[in-house]
């Protein structure tokens, strides 16, 4: 297979963005087809194992999973789960927000990231999505976070950054 053309990102005129009709909430909504991710082809893989098994296989770990979690939110607020989980995961890992250099939010809508900055104390734009987002890079089904994590881990080899 030859990939001759990237499916995204695409140029976007601000006047078209301003004129886009809201999708979920017709009056006053902010989520439109132009502030959402495109569907793209893509693939990614992550090998998750123990430190002992990695050593047995002669593998050098690229990252350490300190904690994980999920939260439930009302369906009308479904995007908020991407950031409502930050506090519980940080507490589970015994970390504070300033202990983490980069955050990955699994979002498909720009409004989710904006809400995260409003809702999560100490979350800074320069520390979120360092290798792009579903909106800028596209949103292949089941690939966004794994793909950006694998890109982040391999591009950060030798770096001392900590991520959650």
Secondary structure as a PSIPRED ss2 file (coil, helix, strand):
# PSIPRED VFORMAT (PSIPRED V4.0)

   1 X C   1.000  0.000  0.000
   2 X C   1.000  0.000  0.000
   3 X C   1.000  0.000  0.000
   4 X C   1.000  0.000  0.000
   5 X C   1.000  0.000  0.000
   6 X C   1.000  0.000  0.000
   7 X C   1.000  0.000  0.000
   8 X C   1.000  0.000  0.000
   9 X C   1.000  0.000  0.000
  10 X C   1.000  0.000  0.000
  11 X C   1.000  0.000  0.000
  12 X C   1.000  0.000  0.000
  13 X C   1.000  0.000  0.000
  14 X H   0.000  1.000  0.000
  15 X H   0.000  1.000  0.000
  16 X H   0.000  1.000  0.000
  17 X H   0.000  1.000  0.000
  18 X H   0.000  1.000  0.000
  19 X H   0.000  1.000  0.000
  20 X C   1.000  0.000  0.000
  21 X C   1.000  0.000  0.000
  22 X C   1.000  0.000  0.000
  23 X C   1.000  0.000  0.000
  24 X C   1.000  0.000  0.000
  25 X C   1.000  0.000  0.000
  26 X C   1.000  0.000  0.000
  27 X C   1.000  0.000  0.000
  28 X C   1.000  0.000  0.000
  29 X C   1.000  0.000  0.000
  30 X C   1.000  0.000  0.000
  31 X C   1.000  0.000  0.000
  32 X C   1.000  0.000  0.000
  33 X C   1.000  0.000  0.000
  34 X C   1.000  0.000  0.000
  35 X C   1.000  0.000  0.000
  36 X E   0.000  0.000  1.000
  37 X C   1.000  0.000  0.000
  38 X C   1.000  0.000  0.000
  39 X C   1.000  0.000  0.000
  40 X C   1.000  0.000  0.000
  41 X C   1.000  0.000  0.000
  42 X C   1.000  0.000  0.000
  43 X C   1.000  0.000  0.000
  44 X C   1.000  0.000  0.000
  45 X C   1.000  0.000  0.000
  46 X C   1.000  0.000  0.000
  47 X C   1.000  0.000  0.000
  48 X C   1.000  0.000  0.000
  49 X C   1.000  0.000  0.000
  50 X C   1.000  0.000  0.000
  51 X H   0.000  1.000  0.000
  52 X H   0.000  1.000  0.000
  53 X H   0.000  1.000  0.000
  54 X H   0.000  1.000  0.000
  55 X H   0.000  1.000  0.000
  56 X H   0.000  1.000  0.000
  57 X C   1.000  0.000  0.000
  58 X C   1.000  0.000  0.000
  59 X C   1.000  0.000  0.000
  60 X C   1.000  0.000  0.000
  61 X C   1.000  0.000  0.000
  62 X C   1.000  0.000  0.000
  63 X C   1.000  0.000  0.000
  64 X C   1.000  0.000  0.000
  65 X C   1.000  0.000  0.000
  66 X C   1.000  0.000  0.000
  67 X C   1.000  0.000  0.000
  68 X C   1.000  0.000  0.000
  69 X C   1.000  0.000  0.000
  70 X C   1.000  0.000  0.000
  71 X C   1.000  0.000  0.000
  72 X C   1.000  0.000  0.000
  73 X C   1.000  0.000  0.000
  74 X C   1.000  0.000  0.000
  75 X H   0.000  1.000  0.000
  76 X H   0.000  1.000  0.000
  77 X H   0.000  1.000  0.000
  78 X H   0.000  1.000  0.000
  79 X H   0.000  1.000  0.000
  80 X H   0.000  1.000  0.000
  81 X H   0.000  1.000  0.000
  82 X H   0.000  1.000  0.000
  83 X H   0.000  1.000  0.000
  84 X H   0.000  1.000  0.000
  85 X H   0.000  1.000  0.000
  86 X H   0.000  1.000  0.000
  87 X H   0.000  1.000  0.000
  88 X H   0.000  1.000  0.000
  89 X H   0.000  1.000  0.000
  90 X H   0.000  1.000  0.000
  91 X H   0.000  1.000  0.000
  92 X H   0.000  1.000  0.000
  93 X H   0.000  1.000  0.000
  94 X C   1.000  0.000  0.000
  95 X C   1.000  0.000  0.000
  96 X C   1.000  0.000  0.000
  97 X H   0.000  1.000  0.000
  98 X H   0.000  1.000  0.000
  99 X H   0.000  1.000  0.000
 100 X C   1.000  0.000  0.000
 101 X C   1.000  0.000  0.000
 102 X E   0.000  0.000  1.000
 103 X E   0.000  0.000  1.000
 104 X C   1.000  0.000  0.000
 105 X C   1.000  0.000  0.000
 106 X C   1.000  0.000  0.000
 107 X C   1.000  0.000  0.000
 108 X C   1.000  0.000  0.000
 109 X E   0.000  0.000  1.000
 110 X H   0.000  1.000  0.000
 111 X H   0.000  1.000  0.000
 112 X H   0.000  1.000  0.000
 113 X H   0.000  1.000  0.000
 114 X H   0.000  1.000  0.000
 115 X H   0.000  1.000  0.000
 116 X H   0.000  1.000  0.000
 117 X H   0.000  1.000  0.000
 118 X H   0.000  1.000  0.000
 119 X H   0.000  1.000  0.000
 120 X C   1.000  0.000  0.000
 121 X C   1.000  0.000  0.000
 122 X C   1.000  0.000  0.000
 123 X C   1.000  0.000  0.000
 124 X C   1.000  0.000  0.000
 125 X H   0.000  1.000  0.000
 126 X H   0.000  1.000  0.000
 127 X H   0.000  1.000  0.000
 128 X E   0.000  0.000  1.000
 129 X C   1.000  0.000  0.000
 130 X C   1.000  0.000  0.000
 131 X C   1.000  0.000  0.000
 132 X C   1.000  0.000  0.000
 133 X C   1.000  0.000  0.000
 134 X H   0.000  1.000  0.000
 135 X H   0.000  1.000  0.000
 136 X H   0.000  1.000  0.000
 137 X H   0.000  1.000  0.000
 138 X C   1.000  0.000  0.000
 139 X C   1.000  0.000  0.000
 140 X C   1.000  0.000  0.000
 141 X C   1.000  0.000  0.000
 142 X C   1.000  0.000  0.000
 143 X C   1.000  0.000  0.000
 144 X H   0.000  1.000  0.000
 145 X H   0.000  1.000  0.000
 146 X H   0.000  1.000  0.000
 147 X H   0.000  1.000  0.000
 148 X H   0.000  1.000  0.000
 149 X H   0.000  1.000  0.000
 150 X H   0.000  1.000  0.000
 151 X H   0.000  1.000  0.000
 152 X H   0.000  1.000  0.000
 153 X H   0.000  1.000  0.000
 154 X H   0.000  1.000  0.000
 155 X H   0.000  1.000  0.000
 156 X C   1.000  0.000  0.000
 157 X C   1.000  0.000  0.000
 158 X C   1.000  0.000  0.000
 159 X C   1.000  0.000  0.000
 160 X C   1.000  0.000  0.000
 161 X C   1.000  0.000  0.000
 162 X C   1.000  0.000  0.000
 163 X E   0.000  0.000  1.000
 164 X C   1.000  0.000  0.000
